[in-house]
């Protein structure tokens, strides 16, 4: 009987480990673009650029902290059970991401005009090493490995 329990425990652990690892997409390339063209559900969404993790949040106060990006709608403040909020668009979200990755001084933004007009963040590392970017499987922005010259 103990051997059966050990086998069951190991099998359950492996299934759990596999399912946890299978919930992320990994993109590796010299240049990457993140396209916030369609704003889906950012609840519980996260994006990892190299080893820096960014979580999406609906609270304006949290967005001021390094590891948070906005969701589609951001709560500015609440008073007497009333909520003041702001709808975010694709450009707002892209600009916040650009500001945060620019602070690290490790990345070069390749096409700022696309960020300001289309909500597309295209970047590479200054040292020209490959970027490892991970997202949830259901991350609502499109991530692409892209050409560094365009």
Wavefront OBJ file of the C-alpha trace (Angstrom):
o trace
v 0.000 0.000 0.000
v 2.728 2.591 0.758
v 4.265 1.983 -2.697
v 0.917 2.853 -4.303
v 0.718 6.086 -2.319
v 4.261 7.055 -3.303
v 3.497 6.317 -6.965
v 0.264 8.324 -6.744
v 2.077 11.239 -5.070
v 4.856 11.302 -7.701
v 2.364 11.048 -10.575
v 0.184 13.821 -9.118
v 3.233 16.034 -8.573
v 4.421 15.552 -12.155
v 0.977 16.341 -13.562
v 0.764 19.474 -11.421
v 4.271 20.550 -12.410
v 3.550 19.999 -16.108
v 0.263 21.902 -15.990
v 1.887 24.855 -14.186
v 4.693 25.087 -16.735
v 2.242 24.798 -19.615
v 0.420 28.036 -18.726
v 3.063 30.360 -20.193
v 4.207 31.227 -23.672
v 7.896 31.977 -24.157
v 9.260 34.203 -26.922
v 13.019 34.503 -27.414
v 14.575 36.849 -29.941
v 16.899 39.771 -30.565
v 13.970 42.116 -31.215
v 10.437 41.729 -29.924
v 7.217 43.622 -30.394
v 4.202 43.702 -28.120
v 1.031 44.807 -29.880
v -1.731 46.133 -27.655
v -4.121 46.345 -30.631
v -7.060 44.598 -29.030
v -7.651 45.110 -25.367
v -8.843 41.840 -23.927
v -9.090 40.803 -20.312
v -5.947 41.751 -18.390
v -7.198 40.339 -15.086
v -4.457 38.084 -13.699
v -2.284 38.828 -16.748
v 1.464 39.075 -16.422
v 4.397 39.604 -18.722
v 8.016 38.733 -17.888
v 10.760 40.531 -19.808
v 14.042 38.792 -19.128
v 13.705 38.464 -15.346
v 11.447 41.454 -14.685
v 7.827 40.576 -13.956
v 4.987 43.000 -14.718
v 1.456 42.404 -13.446
v -1.598 44.227 -14.757
v -3.707 45.993 -12.155
v -6.796 48.163 -12.074
v -5.508 50.436 -9.303
v -3.819 53.711 -10.270
v -1.741 53.780 -7.055
v -0.180 50.422 -7.917
v 0.708 51.464 -11.474
v 3.133 53.985 -10.015
v 5.142 51.065 -8.631
v 7.718 49.426 -10.892
v 6.133 46.030 -11.477
v 2.589 47.055 -12.459
v 0.946 47.905 -15.781
v -2.616 49.151 -16.236
v -5.646 47.090 -17.166
v -8.352 48.365 -19.582
v -9.965 50.408 -16.832
v -8.095 51.966 -13.941
v -9.615 53.066 -10.639
v -8.309 56.541 -9.818
v -9.915 56.822 -6.376
v -13.002 55.907 -4.378
v -15.076 58.069 -2.060
v -18.289 57.279 -0.237
v -18.768 54.095 -2.242
v -18.353 55.966 -5.541
v -15.587 55.036 -7.917
v -13.741 57.387 -10.229
v -12.136 55.437 -13.039
v -10.465 55.994 -16.381
v -10.649 53.845 -19.490
v -7.201 53.009 -20.817
v -6.516 52.514 -24.501
v -3.813 50.544 -26.288
v -1.509 53.573 -26.456
v -1.818 54.277 -22.704
v -0.803 50.734 -21.819
v 2.077 50.706 -24.336
v 3.441 54.021 -23.037
v 3.445 52.789 -19.434
v 5.376 49.669 -20.485
v 7.890 51.757 -22.465
v 8.506 54.030 -19.468
v 9.103 51.046 -17.209
v 11.477 49.150 -19.499
v 13.319 52.387 -20.343
v 14.107 52.951 -16.658
v 16.246 49.815 -16.647
v 18.525 51.332 -19.314
v 18.941 47.815 -20.781
v 16.607 48.223 -23.762
v 16.332 50.363 -26.883
v 12.920 51.336 -28.212
v 13.029 50.781 -31.969
v 9.988 52.610 -33.264
v 8.548 55.174 -30.843
v 6.107 56.450 -33.468
v 4.331 53.076 -33.480
v 4.008 53.213 -29.706
v 2.434 56.665 -29.811
v 0.078 55.965 -32.705
v -0.675 52.226 -32.646
v 0.163 50.920 -29.175
v 3.022 48.738 -30.444
v 6.184 48.423 -28.346
v 9.154 47.237 -30.395
v 12.472 46.903 -28.585
v 15.827 45.150 -28.276
v 18.518 44.898 -25.632
v 21.350 47.455 -25.748
v 23.903 44.657 -25.428
v 22.171 42.905 -28.386
v 21.635 39.679 -26.419
v 18.389 37.797 -26.927
v 15.364 38.861 -24.947
v 13.368 36.171 -23.164
v 9.755 37.252 -22.836
v 7.077 35.141 -21.155
v 3.349 35.748 -20.938
v 0.273 33.919 -19.748
v -1.189 31.738 -22.491
v -4.172 34.081 -22.633
v -2.199 37.348 -22.535
v -4.379 39.803 -24.477
v -1.557 41.472 -26.440
v 0.199 39.892 -29.392
v 3.933 39.221 -28.892
v 6.111 38.718 -31.948
v 9.756 38.081 -32.666
v 10.522 40.811 -35.174
v 13.189 42.179 -37.495
v 15.484 44.693 -35.780
v 15.907 46.815 -38.908
v 12.267 47.738 -39.524
l 1 2 3 4 5 6 7 8 9 10 11 12 13 14 15 16 17 18 19 20 21 22 23 24 25 26 27 28 29 30 31 32 33 34 35 36 37 38 39 40 41 42 43 44 45 46 47 48 49 50 51 52 53 54 55 56 57 58 59 60 61 62 63 64 65 66 67 68 69 70 71 72 73 74 75 76 77 78 79 80 81 82 83 84 85 86 87 88 89 90 91 92 93 94 95 96 97 98 99 100 101 102 103 104 105 106 107 108 109 110 111 112 113 114 115 116 117 118 119 120 121 122 123 124 125 126 127 128 129 130 131 132 133 134 135 136 137 138 139 140 141 142 143 144 145 146 147 148 149 150
